[in-house]
Amino acid sequence: MASSSYYNNNKNLKELERITSSVNDALLPSGFIEEEENNNNHVVCGVMSIITFIWLVIFCVTGVGLGLCYEFLEIHSLHHAPGAASDTFFLCLIGYWSQALVGFLFAFTQKNPMQGAWTNKVILMLVLSSIFDGLAQGLDFIGQVQGGYMLFTIFHSSVTLFSCIIAVFVVQAKISSIQWFGILLVIVGLFATAIPNPIASPGSFTIGLVCSLVGSFFLAASYPFSEKVFRIGRETLKGPVKEETACFFGALINAAIYTIYTFIHTIPRWQNEIVDYIKPGNTFYVILGYVLYGILVGLHSLSFWKSVNKIGTVPTAVAKGAQQAGVFIVSHIVYCSIDKNECMFYNHGNTLWNKMQKSVAAILCVIGVVVYAMSKKK
């Protein structure tokens, strides 16, 4: 009797396991189990999958490349502007259409590009993320022209600070006291750019500072909403949407907005605000710069969506802050001999602090980002 009871129980357990497996196959999105197993089997230092790490590297490298591309355009243009007046937002137009194109090519060349839960909440999060990013890029463009790219790079480190604060409220991120100390160092580094006197800038230091900081805030605000696009999807039976598709639709919103603005504002002023901003004989180089910028910003946007989905808001924001250090250092190496404003150890004035001001500000920001990244959450 005992043997018969054991046999029956074992048979019942096997039948229950078979039914459970069938239910899982029916409910889980296609490829979900295989993807999770692959992510667990192929990791970098036990932290993230190799593919995720590669996309994060692309995110950082293209971010540095965008900074160099901007300065390349500035060198071949007049009035310290990248081939266009700041009120044209011409780089924003090129950037968003490039992002939409890259997102489209990666998404709609795959099977089921609309896979995932496209619920009203997901669409709302995508729209909010897109709006904040669109505002950020417009303000950042003004900040770059007014403050110069070297100063903008320092100011833009505040993305890490704003992202952390916003993530606490939006995605309930936990930040340790050591991480807050790292954030404080970033803030001190930002203040170092203006004490006792502002660093020299090609335009208005104040406008450059304000636009860069507010732009950083809006960019930081877009991060947690981007993460929510995938978080909400994971709570449904259909699973999260594809990163490539989110990249396409998110960019398409801003591409449409900046296109309308271009038709209304820029095209009637094309000669004065585009053509007249290009140095004589440098049209080819400016067009080349635009093409390179478009390629880089498209890959940068796609890698952002990949990263924020896999590792979340705060680590992606920290990577964004770290890449600003790369821009600062590489710009000094590449462009210092051409434009003194891009030199790390140059500022108008002969005092020791004038020579140290940029480097001290940058070092504080970099140390703050490193301290934040190396410390553990609560």
Buried (B, 14 or more C-beta within 10 A) or exposed (E): EEEEEEEEEEEEEEEEEEEEEEEEEEEBBEEBEEBEEEBEEEEEEEEBBEBBBBBBEBBBBBBBBBBBBBBBBBBBBEEBBBBBBBBBBBBBBBBBBBBBBBBBBBBEEEEEBEBBBBBEBBBBBBBBBBBBBBBBBBBBBBBBBBBBBBBBBBBBBBBBBBBBBBBBEBBEBEBEEBBBEBBBBBBBBBEBBBEEBBBBBBBBBEBBBBBBBBBBBBBBBBBBBBBBBBBBBBEBEBBBBBBBBBBBBBBBBBBEBBEEBBEEEBEEBEEEBBEEBBEEEBEEBBEBBBEBBBBBBBBBBBBBBBBBBBBBBBBBBBBBBBBBBBBBBBBBEBBBEEBEBBBBEBBEEEEEEBBBBBBBBBBBBBBBBBBBBEBEEE
